[in-house]
């Protein structure tokens, strides 16, 4: 199965967020073709979550997994460490008081 290039996926995700009135921003631009993508969701109360795509080894399907949740400063530090290890990494930050990311919607795991 062909996967979308990272830059195309990020653009489509940001458009989907815009349609739902969820502010989203690219805070780090990675490799346009094959860079991994992290999604940070700031709930605007000093807390945040970070999500990344993983491959389910049992099915071979990709899905979004919440990597961490906690104070926004700790989430930012975690993302910073991941950026140091992966120069191709994309980081998308969204602002959603209720933590809604749309990552569970059909089509966003591919």
LINMO-V714053 format. One record per backbone hydrogen bond with DSSP energy under -0.5 kcal/mol. CO is the residue of the C=O (numbers start at 0). NH is the residue of the N-H. If there is no record, write none. Layout:
((CO,NH) (CO,NH))
//
This chain:
((4,8) (5,9) (6,10) (7,11) (8,12) (9,13) (10,14) (11,15) (12,16) (13,17) (14,18) (15,19) (16,21) (17,20) (20,22) (22,94) (24,26) (24,92) (27,29) (27,90) (30,34) (31,6) (32,5) (35,89) (36,52) (37,39) (37,91) (38,50) (39,41) (39,93) (40,42) (40,48) (41,95) (45,71) (46,42) (47,69) (48,40) (49,66) (49,67) (50,38) (51,64) (53,55) (53,62) (54,56) (55,59) (60,55) (62,53) (64,51) (64,66) (67,49) (69,47) (70,73) (70,74) (71,75) (72,76) (73,77) (74,78) (75,79) (76,80) (77,81) (78,82) (79,83) (80,84) (81,85) (85,88) (87,30) (89,37) (90,26) (90,27) (91,39) (92,24) (93,41) (93,95) (94,22) (95,98) (101,104) (104,107) (109,3))
//
